[in-house]
Amino acid sequence: MALLVMKFGGSSVTDASAMRRVAQRVAASHRCGNKVAVVVSAMGDTTDDLLDLANQIAPGPKPAREMDMLLSAGERISMALLAIAIQELGVPAKSYTGAQAGMRTDTSHGRARLLDVQPGRVRSTLDEGTVAIVAGFQGISTGDDITTLGRGGSDTTAVALAAALDADVCEIYTDVDGLYTADPRIVHNARQITRITIEETLEMAAHGAKILHLRAVEYARRFTVPLHVRSSFSDREGTHILVGRPLTEDTMEEPIISGVTHDTSLGKVTAVGIPDVPGAAASVIGAVAQAGVSIDMIVQNISTSDARTSDISFTIPEAEGPDAVAAVRALQATMGFDDVLYTSHIGKLSLVGAGMRSNPSVAAKLFESLASAGVNIEMISTSEIRISVICDQADVENAVRVVHTAFGLDAEEEAVVYGGTGR
């Protein structure tokens, strides 16, 4: 008998028929003797529909506290309907909000961080032989207000609950059969990955792969939570994510490259002609951080002239471009640099694989394949198991396909995408 946490995304519970299919899967696992806790997202486009309603009522800024109350309703609807569906199959089930499940957060509405998980009620429910269903994406703050966890919140809820319950595995159900060597909507013959290290998964999640959210993967690595990514539409084995296992040459039996990820939601900010003095970069990057903007890649170019100036470029989420530009522009008069430039429609391609550590030819092959496709590289960033390049957004999809083929990752058959959202 195992203790399982099963997480189902919105594409898995789009309507009553999908809800019944999920209920049957949960009930089957329970009948096998497992203790089963379920974390569920809002149905289909429910969250977007609620946002649209709020915008119709108040087009401008809205109270963050009330928005959390509103948006958390989607998951509460899902949890109750799933509990009803499971009970209809003759299996006992109880639903819990994030607050009832002990998800304690800070007070940051809309992007709350988990501080503690106290799953006493969930554990008692499991011990009595009942399926426990928890609403994802939400918790209760230290001020006793309902909060939401922001993007990837349901994934984070599931992993945090699995850690608190000391679950044997956290199963993430989505609309594809597991993790792939590239987005199967872009590379139709992408190959399914059967097993991958948590470090590689972390890099893929951080650089564009949409099946698992970065926060959830970070949580899984920190608390050594085994992850298993599967499809709620099939019985295929999916992808096992290895945790608590060091990256050694013993694990390098698989290909050098695990996958190619991409992100087309970036912008680039460049501060031009910054005086080349100590602390200049800290001032620029610090101002952007103070504005709450997340920075991805940073490149500094030192002038070779006698002017002793430099340019600092960094990428940020495209939606946060205006805030980043305003933060840097506010420094221009005091720091004395020449200008602030902003470029939207930036794309990023990342090559990820633990085997590349000991293979110096990987970078050369990547750059050669991009050159053959006519892709101009604007920025480069590397880690021990990743190489990322910035290019024009319009070139990204073709670049992904070219690089995927160049590294021998193409499969003979097309990947199946059951729902279409990737979540």
C-alpha positions in Angstrom: 0.0 0.0 0.0 1.3 3.4 -1.0 0.4 7.0 -0.1 -0.2 8.9 -3.3 -0.8 12.5 -4.1 -2.5 12.9 -7.5 -2.7 16.3 -9.1 -5.1 17.0 -12.0 -4.8 20.2 -14.0 -7.6 22.2 -15.6 -7.3 20.3 -18.9 -8.1 17.1 -17.1 -11.3 18.3 -15.6 -12.8 20.5 -18.3 -16.4 19.2 -18.0 -18.6 16.6 -16.3 -17.4 13.7 -18.5 -13.7 14.6 -17.8 -14.5 14.8 -14.1 -16.0 11.3 -14.1 -12.9 10.0 -16.0 -10.7 11.4 -13.3 -13.0 10.0 -10.5 -12.6 6.6 -12.1 -8.8 6.8 -12.0 -8.8 8.0 -8.4 -11.3 5.3 -7.3 -9.2 2.6 -9.1 -6.1 3.6 -7.2 -8.0 3.6 -3.9 -9.4 0.1 -4.6 -5.8 -1.1 -5.1 -5.3 -0.4 -1.4 -3.6 3.0 -1.7 -4.1 6.0 0.4 -5.0 8.7 -2.1 -4.9 12.5 -1.7 -6.0 14.5 -4.8 -5.1 18.1 -5.7 -7.3 19.6 -8.4 -7.2 22.8 -10.4 -10.2 24.9 -11.7 -12.2 23.4 -14.6 -10.9 24.3 -18.0 -11.1 28.1 -18.5 -12.9 28.8 -15.3 -10.1 31.1 -13.9 -10.1 33.1 -17.2 -13.9 33.4 -17.1 -13.8 34.8 -13.5 -11.1 37.3 -14.5 -13.3 38.4 -17.5 -16.2 38.9 -15.1 -14.1 41.0 -12.8 -12.9 43.1 -15.7 -16.4 43.7 -16.9 -17.4 45.0 -13.4 -14.2 47.0 -12.7 -11.9 47.6 -15.8 -9.2 49.2 -13.7 -7.2 48.0 -10.7 -9.1 45.7 -8.4 -8.8 44.9 -4.6 -6.2 42.1 -4.4 -7.9 40.5 -1.4 -11.3 40.2 -3.2 -9.6 38.9 -6.4 -8.1 36.1 -4.4 -11.6 35.3 -2.9 -13.0 35.3 -6.4 -10.3 33.2 -8.2 -10.1 30.6 -5.4 -13.7 29.7 -6.2 -12.7 27.8 -9.3 -10.8 25.2 -7.4 -13.5 24.9 -4.8 -16.0 24.0 -7.5 -13.7 21.3 -8.9 -12.9 19.7 -5.5 -16.6 19.4 -4.6 -17.7 18.0 -8.0 -14.8 15.5 -7.9 -15.8 14.4 -4.4 -19.4 13.9 -5.6 -18.2 11.9 -8.6 -15.9 9.6 -6.5 -18.7 9.0 -4.0 -21.0 8.1 -6.9 -18.6 5.3 -7.6 -18.9 3.9 -4.1 -15.6 5.2 -2.8 -15.7 7.6 0.2 -14.2 11.0 -0.4 -14.1 14.4 1.3 -13.1 17.8 -0.2 -11.1 20.5 1.5 -10.2 24.1 0.6 -6.5 25.1 0.8 -7.2 26.7 4.2 -8.9 23.5 5.6 -5.9 21.4 4.3 -3.5 23.6 6.3 -1.8 25.5 3.5 -0.4 28.5 5.4 1.0 31.4 3.3 2.4 34.9 3.6 0.1 37.9 3.0 1.0 38.5 -0.7 -2.3 38.3 -2.5 -2.1 36.9 -6.0 1.4 35.4 -5.6 1.5 34.1 -2.0 4.3 31.9 -0.9 3.8 28.8 1.2 5.2 29.2 4.8 4.0 25.9 6.3 1.7 23.0 5.6 -0.3 21.5 8.5 -2.3 18.6 6.9 -3.8 17.2 10.0 -7.4 16.9 8.6 -6.1 15.4 5.3 -4.0 12.8 7.2 -6.9 11.9 9.4 -9.1 11.5 6.3 -6.6 9.2 4.6 -6.1 7.1 7.8 -9.9 6.4 7.9 -9.8 5.1 4.4 -11.3 8.1 2.6 -10.0 9.9 -0.4 -9.0 13.5 0.5 -9.5 16.1 -2.3 -7.7 19.4 -1.8 -8.3 22.6 -3.8 -5.1 23.7 -5.5 -3.7 27.2 -6.0 -4.8 28.6 -2.6 -4.2 28.8 1.1 -4.8 31.0 4.1 -2.5 33.8 5.1 -1.0 34.6 8.5 -3.7 37.2 8.7 -6.4 34.6 8.1 -7.3 35.8 4.6 -7.7 33.5 1.6 -4.7 33.8 -0.7 -3.8 32.4 -4.1 -0.4 31.1 -5.1 -0.1 32.5 -8.6 1.1 30.7 -11.6 1.7 27.0 -11.1 -0.1 27.2 -7.8 -1.8 23.8 -8.0 1.5 22.1 -8.9 3.0 23.7 -5.9 0.1 22.7 -3.7 0.4 19.1 -4.7 4.2 18.9 -4.1 3.9 20.7 -0.8 1.1 18.4 0.3 3.1 15.3 -0.8 6.1 16.6 1.2 4.0 17.2 4.4 2.4 13.8 4.2 5.7 12.0 3.3 3.9 10.6 0.3 5.6 7.8 -1.7 5.1 9.8 -5.0 3.4 12.9 -6.3 1.7 12.1 -9.6 1.1 15.1 -11.9 -1.6 14.4 -14.5 -1.8 16.5 -17.6 -2.9 16.3 -21.3 0.3 14.7 -22.7 1.9 11.4 -21.8 4.8 12.9 -19.8 7.8 15.1 -20.4 9.0 15.3 -24.0 12.3 16.3 -25.6 10.5 19.4 -26.9 7.0 20.9 -26.9 5.0 18.3 -29.0 2.8 21.2 -30.3 5.9 22.6 -32.0 7.9 19.4 -32.7 5.3 16.8 -33.6 7.8 14.0 -33.4 9.2 14.9 -30.1 10.3 11.9 -28.0 8.8 11.1 -24.6 11.4 11.1 -21.8 11.0 8.0 -19.5 13.2 9.3 -16.7 15.1 12.5 -16.0 16.9 14.0 -13.1 15.3 16.7 -10.9 18.2 19.0 -11.9 17.4 18.7 -15.6 13.7 19.1 -14.9 14.5 22.3 -13.0 16.4 23.7 -15.9 13.6 22.8 -18.4 10.9 24.3 -16.2 12.9 27.5 -15.7 13.5 27.9 -19.4 10.1 27.3 -21.1 8.8 23.8 -20.5 5.2 24.2 -19.4 4.3 20.8 -18.0 5.7 21.5 -14.6 6.0 24.8 -12.9 9.4 26.0 -11.6 8.1 26.6 -8.1 6.8 23.1 -7.8 10.1 21.5 -9.1 12.1 23.6 -6.7 9.9 22.4 -3.8 10.3 18.8 -4.9 14.1 19.1 -5.0 14.2 20.8 -1.6 12.1 18.2 0.1 13.1 15.2 -2.0 9.6 14.5 -3.3 9.5 11.8 -6.1 7.5 13.1 -9.1 5.7 11.1 -11.8 4.3 13.0 -14.8 1.4 11.2 -16.6 -1.5 11.8 -18.8 -5.1 11.7 -17.4 -6.2 10.6 -20.9 -4.2 7.4 -21.2 -2.6 4.6 -19.1 1.0 5.1 -20.4 3.8 5.0 -17.9 4.8 8.7 -18.3 8.0 10.3 -17.0 9.7 9.5 -13.7 11.7 12.4 -12.2 14.6 11.2 -10.1 15.2 13.0 -6.9 17.9 12.7 -4.2 20.3 11.2 -6.8 23.5 13.0 -7.6 24.5 13.8 -11.2 27.3 11.3 -11.7 28.6 9.6 -14.8 26.8 6.4 -13.6 23.5 8.0 -14.6 24.6 9.1 -18.1 23.5 6.0 -20.0 20.8 8.0 -21.7 21.4 10.6 -24.4 23.7 13.6 -23.7 20.7 16.0 -24.4 17.5 15.6 -22.5 15.5 18.2 -24.4 15.0 21.5 -26.1 12.8 24.1 -24.5 11.7 27.5 -25.6 10.0 30.7 -24.4 8.5 33.4 -26.6 7.2 35.7 -23.8 10.3 37.7 -23.2 11.5 41.3 -23.7 15.0 42.8 -23.5 16.1 46.0 -21.8 19.5 47.6 -22.5 21.0 50.4 -20.5 23.4 52.1 -22.9 26.6 54.0 -22.0 26.8 53.3 -18.3 29.9 54.7 -16.6 32.3 51.7 -16.0 32.6 52.1 -12.2 32.1 49.6 -9.3 28.5 49.3 -8.3 26.9 50.4 -11.6 25.5 47.0 -12.4 24.2 46.5 -8.9 22.3 49.8 -9.1 20.6 48.9 -12.4 19.7 45.3 -11.5 18.8 46.4 -7.9 16.3 48.9 -9.2 14.6 46.4 -11.5 14.4 43.9 -8.5 12.9 46.6 -6.4 10.2 47.1 -9.0 9.3 43.4 -8.6 10.5 42.4 -12.1 12.1 39.0 -12.6 15.3 39.0 -14.5 16.4 36.0 -16.5 19.6 36.5 -18.5 22.1 39.4 -18.1 25.0 40.4 -20.4 27.4 43.3 -19.8 29.6 44.6 -22.6 32.5 46.8 -21.7 33.5 49.5 -24.2 36.9 49.2 -25.7 37.1 53.0 -26.2 38.6 55.5 -23.8 35.1 56.5 -22.7 35.1 53.6 -20.2 31.4 52.9 -20.4 29.5 49.7 -20.7 26.1 48.4 -21.9 24.0 46.2 -19.7 21.3 44.0 -21.3 18.9 41.7 -19.5 15.8 39.8 -20.4 12.5 39.9 -18.5 8.9 38.7 -19.0 7.5 40.7 -21.8 4.5 41.7 -19.7 6.8 43.4 -17.2 8.7 45.3 -19.8 7.2 48.8 -19.0 7.9 48.4 -15.3 11.5 47.4 -16.0 12.1 50.3 -18.4 10.6 52.8 -15.9 12.9 51.5 -13.1 16.0 51.8 -15.2 15.0 55.1 -16.7 14.6 56.6 -13.2 18.4 56.1 -12.7 19.5 57.8 -15.9 19.9 61.3 -14.6 21.8 60.3 -11.4 24.0 57.6 -13.1 24.6 59.6 -16.2 24.2 56.8 -18.8 23.1 57.5 -22.4 19.8 55.8 -23.0 17.4 52.9 -22.2 16.4 50.6 -25.1 13.6 48.1 -25.0 13.0 45.3 -27.5 9.8 43.2 -27.3 9.1 39.9 -29.1 12.3 38.2 -27.9 12.6 34.4 -27.9 14.7 32.0 -26.0 15.9 28.5 -26.9 17.5 26.3 -24.3 19.4 23.0 -24.6 19.3 20.9 -21.5 21.1 17.7 -20.6 23.3 16.4 -17.7 25.6 14.7 -20.2 26.8 17.9 -21.8 29.0 18.6 -18.8 31.7 16.3 -20.2 31.0 16.9 -23.9 32.6 20.1 -25.3 31.1 19.6 -28.8 27.6 20.3 -27.7 27.9 24.1 -27.8 29.6 24.0 -31.2 26.8 21.8 -32.6 24.1 24.1 -31.2 25.6 27.2 -32.8 26.2 25.5 -36.1 22.7 24.2 -36.3 21.3 27.7 -35.5 23.6 29.2 -38.1 22.4 26.8 -40.7 18.8 27.8 -40.0 19.7 31.5 -40.4 19.0 32.3 -36.7 21.0 35.2 -35.3 22.0 34.9 -31.6 21.7 38.0 -29.5 22.7 36.7 -26.0 24.1 33.4 -24.6 23.8 32.0 -21.1 25.1 28.7 -19.7 25.0 26.5 -16.7 26.6 23.1 -16.0 23.7 21.3 -17.8 22.2 24.0 -20.0 22.9 26.4 -22.8 20.4 29.2 -23.6 20.4 31.6 -26.5 18.2 34.7 -27.1 17.0 35.3 -30.7 14.1 37.0 -32.5 10.8 35.6 -31.4 9.8 34.8 -35.1 12.8 32.4 -35.4 12.1 30.4 -32.2 9.8 27.6 -33.5 12.0 26.8 -36.5 15.1 26.9 -34.4 13.6 24.4 -31.9 12.8 22.0 -34.7 16.3 22.4 -36.3 18.2 21.9 -33.0 15.9 19.0 -32.0 16.8 17.2 -35.3 20.5 18.1 -35.1 20.9 16.4 -31.7 19.1 13.2 -32.8 16.0 13.7 -30.6 13.4 13.1 -33.2 11.1 10.1 -32.7 9.6 7.9 -35.4 6.0 8.5 -34.4 4.1 11.7 -33.6 3.5 12.6 -29.9 -0.1 12.7 -28.8 -1.6 15.8 -27.3 -5.0 14.9 -25.8 -6.2 18.3 -24.6 -4.2 21.1 -26.1 -3.1 23.2 -23.2 -0.1 21.3 -21.8 -1.3 21.6 -18.2 
